[in-house]
Amino acid sequence: MAVLTTNFTGEIGVKPRLIRLDAPENTFSEVTTPLYLNRLGQAAQVQASDMVCIFCSDGQFLARPLISSGSVTLEPLFSRTPTAVVAGDFAVFDGTEGALEDLGYSPTNAAKTKVIMANAAMVVGNAVKAADTAGTLADAGYNLKSATTASWGGGSTSHTFTAAGLTSASIVTAVIVTSANAVGIAKLVPGTDQIAVTFTADPGAGTTVNWIATSAVVA
């Protein structure tokens, strides 16, 4: 059974008073459950200004009591969890009281010394660019798309291929992947989810085109 010990010599009348909770049969999660001390019948011994030194089955830590209408909850200080952390991981604040936690965030290359930051919100799918020489990233304001068209049977010098994601404002370049006849591309006209290709001559059966496009001018 957990034992709460208060009023050590030298701690009487001192604020914050250091008290001790010995709970070797309980876990960290159980000890920090709301009303834990109330269920033990020991809540009345705790003051809001106390510091609680806790020993439980999976670690040791300090906590402060949060008291509301006689209900007591122990809030850990400095570290939210007494379990081991991973060397090299980033420590992040848990809440607004200064508690730290290892959430598994780690650098992609621990030999480097800079953490890259973004200077504003970004658009999903957009490219990023270096905003300065210190390692800040910014939304580049455009996205890249590419694909290979479906095969076309030829029979004329132009054809409109399906090209998902394109608009009339897209900036497109393309190359012929396969064709029955030796031809080149004379003109490209992007549209909504399509690209009209004009060839220098009839490319013939089995014509496919590789295209790559940006959504705006690349700065």
C-alpha positions as CSV (number, residue, x, y, z in Angstrom):
1,M,0.0,0.0,0.0
2,A,1.2,3.5,-0.8
3,V,2.4,5.6,2.2
4,L,2.4,9.4,2.3
5,T,4.8,10.9,4.8
6,T,4.6,14.6,5.8
7,N,6.1,16.9,8.5
8,F,9.7,15.8,8.3
9,T,12.0,17.5,10.8
10,G,12.9,20.9,9.4
11,E,10.0,20.9,6.9
12,I,7.2,22.0,9.3
13,G,6.0,25.5,8.4
14,V,8.4,25.6,5.4
15,K,7.0,26.6,2.0
16,P,7.4,24.7,-0.2
17,R,7.3,21.8,2.2
18,L,8.8,18.5,0.9
19,I,6.7,15.4,1.5
20,R,7.2,11.9,0.3
21,L,5.0,9.3,-1.4
22,D,6.2,5.7,-1.3
23,A,4.1,3.8,-3.9
24,P,6.2,0.8,-5.0
25,E,3.1,-1.2,-6.1
26,N,1.8,1.6,-8.3
27,T,2.9,2.8,-11.7
28,F,3.6,6.4,-12.7
29,S,0.3,6.5,-14.7
30,E,-1.6,5.2,-11.6
31,V,0.0,7.7,-9.2
32,T,-0.8,10.7,-11.4
33,T,-4.4,9.6,-12.0
34,P,-6.8,12.2,-10.6
35,L,-8.0,11.5,-7.0
36,Y,-5.2,9.0,-6.4
37,L,-4.5,10.4,-2.9
38,N,-8.3,10.8,-2.2
39,R,-8.8,7.1,-2.8
40,L,-6.0,6.4,-0.3
41,G,-7.6,8.6,2.3
42,Q,-4.5,10.8,2.4
43,A,-5.6,13.9,0.5
44,A,-6.3,16.0,3.6
45,Q,-2.6,15.9,4.5
46,V,-1.5,17.6,1.3
47,Q,-1.2,21.4,0.9
48,A,-1.2,23.2,-2.5
49,S,2.3,24.6,-1.7
50,D,3.9,21.2,-1.1
51,M,6.5,19.5,-3.3
52,V,5.9,15.7,-3.4
53,C,8.9,13.4,-3.9
54,I,7.4,10.2,-5.3
55,F,8.8,6.7,-5.6
56,C,6.7,4.3,-7.8
57,S,7.2,1.0,-9.5
58,D,8.6,2.5,-12.8
59,G,10.6,5.5,-11.5
60,Q,11.1,8.5,-9.2
61,F,10.0,12.0,-9.8
62,L,8.8,15.3,-8.2
63,A,5.3,16.5,-8.4
64,R,3.1,19.3,-7.2
65,P,-0.5,18.8,-5.9
66,L,-3.3,20.4,-7.8
67,I,-6.2,20.8,-5.3
68,S,-9.7,21.6,-6.3
69,S,-12.6,21.3,-3.8
70,G,-10.7,18.7,-1.8
71,S,-9.8,16.7,-4.9
72,V,-6.0,16.2,-5.3
73,T,-4.1,15.3,-8.5
74,L,-0.3,15.0,-8.6
75,E,1.2,16.8,-11.5
76,P,4.8,15.8,-12.3
77,L,7.5,18.4,-12.6
78,F,10.5,18.5,-15.0
79,S,9.7,15.3,-16.7
80,R,6.3,13.9,-17.6
81,T,7.5,10.4,-17.6
82,P,10.1,8.7,-15.4
83,T,11.0,6.2,-18.1
84,A,14.3,6.4,-20.0
85,V,14.7,8.8,-22.9
86,V,16.6,8.4,-26.1
87,A,20.0,10.1,-26.3
88,G,20.0,12.7,-29.1
89,D,16.2,13.1,-29.2
90,F,14.7,16.6,-28.9
91,A,13.0,17.4,-25.6
92,V,9.7,19.1,-26.0
93,F,7.5,21.0,-23.5
94,D,4.5,19.1,-22.2
95,G,1.9,21.7,-21.2
96,T,2.7,25.2,-20.0
97,E,4.4,24.4,-16.7
98,G,7.9,23.6,-18.0
99,A,7.6,19.8,-17.9
100,L,9.6,18.0,-20.6
101,E,8.9,14.9,-22.6
102,D,10.7,12.7,-25.2
103,L,8.2,12.3,-28.1
104,G,10.7,10.6,-30.4
105,Y,11.7,13.7,-32.4
106,S,15.2,13.3,-33.6
107,P,17.6,15.0,-36.1
108,T,18.0,13.5,-39.6
109,N,21.7,14.0,-39.2
110,A,23.0,14.4,-35.6
111,A,26.4,15.6,-36.9
112,K,24.8,18.8,-38.1
113,T,24.3,21.8,-35.8
114,K,21.3,23.7,-37.2
115,V,17.6,23.1,-36.9
116,I,15.7,24.2,-40.0
117,M,12.7,26.4,-39.4
118,A,9.8,27.5,-41.5
119,N,9.1,31.2,-41.7
120,A,5.3,30.8,-42.2
121,A,2.6,28.2,-42.9
122,M,3.1,26.1,-46.1
123,V,0.9,24.7,-48.8
124,V,0.7,20.9,-48.9
125,G,2.4,19.6,-52.1
126,N,4.3,22.8,-52.8
127,A,8.1,22.9,-53.1
128,V,10.2,24.6,-50.4
129,K,13.2,27.0,-50.8
130,A,15.9,28.4,-48.7
131,A,14.7,31.8,-47.3
132,D,18.1,32.9,-46.0
133,T,21.6,31.6,-45.4
134,A,20.8,30.5,-41.8
135,G,18.7,27.5,-42.8
136,T,15.2,29.0,-42.8
137,L,12.7,27.4,-45.2
138,A,9.8,29.0,-47.0
139,D,7.0,27.9,-49.3
140,A,8.4,28.3,-52.8
141,G,4.9,29.1,-54.1
142,Y,4.7,26.4,-56.7
143,N,4.4,22.6,-57.1
144,L,5.9,20.1,-59.5
145,K,4.0,17.4,-61.3
146,S,5.0,14.8,-63.8
147,A,3.7,11.8,-65.6
148,T,3.7,9.7,-68.7
149,T,0.7,10.0,-71.0
150,A,-1.4,7.1,-72.1
151,S,-0.5,5.6,-75.5
152,W,-2.0,7.3,-78.5
153,G,-2.5,5.6,-82.0
154,G,-1.4,8.5,-84.1
155,G,-3.1,9.5,-87.3
156,S,-2.6,13.3,-87.1
157,T,0.0,15.8,-86.0
158,S,-1.7,16.8,-82.7
159,H,-3.4,15.1,-79.8
160,T,-4.8,16.2,-76.4
161,F,-3.5,13.9,-73.7
162,T,-5.0,13.5,-70.2
163,A,-2.6,15.2,-67.7
164,A,-4.1,15.2,-64.2
165,G,-3.4,18.3,-62.1
166,L,-2.5,20.7,-65.0
167,T,-4.2,24.0,-65.5
168,S,-4.0,26.6,-68.3
169,A,-1.4,28.4,-66.2
170,S,1.0,25.5,-65.8
171,I,4.4,25.7,-67.3
172,V,5.1,22.5,-69.1
173,T,8.0,20.7,-70.9
174,A,7.7,17.3,-72.5
175,V,9.7,14.7,-74.4
176,I,8.5,11.8,-76.7
177,V,9.0,8.4,-75.0
178,T,7.7,6.1,-77.8
179,S,6.5,6.7,-81.3
180,A,6.4,4.8,-84.6
181,N,7.8,7.6,-86.6
182,A,10.8,9.9,-85.9
183,V,9.2,13.2,-85.0
184,G,9.6,16.1,-82.5
185,I,7.4,18.2,-80.4
186,A,6.5,21.5,-82.0
187,K,4.1,23.0,-79.4
188,L,2.6,22.3,-76.0
189,V,-0.7,23.9,-74.7
190,P,-1.7,23.0,-71.1
191,G,-5.3,23.0,-70.0
192,T,-7.4,21.8,-67.1
193,D,-6.2,18.2,-66.5
194,Q,-4.9,18.0,-70.1
195,I,-2.1,18.9,-72.4
196,A,-2.4,19.4,-76.2
197,V,0.7,18.3,-78.0
198,T,1.5,19.3,-81.6
199,F,4.1,17.2,-83.3
200,T,6.3,18.0,-86.3
201,A,4.6,15.2,-88.2
202,D,2.3,12.2,-87.5
203,P,4.1,10.3,-84.7
204,G,2.3,7.1,-85.6
205,A,1.0,4.3,-83.4
206,G,2.0,3.8,-79.7
207,T,2.9,7.4,-79.1
208,T,3.6,8.3,-75.4
209,V,4.9,11.5,-73.9
210,N,6.7,12.3,-70.6
211,W,5.8,15.7,-69.2
212,I,6.8,17.7,-66.2
213,A,5.1,20.9,-65.1
214,T,5.3,23.7,-62.5
215,S,2.2,25.5,-61.3
216,A,3.9,28.9,-61.5
217,V,7.1,30.7,-62.5
218,V,10.0,29.4,-60.4
219,A,11.6,32.2,-58.5
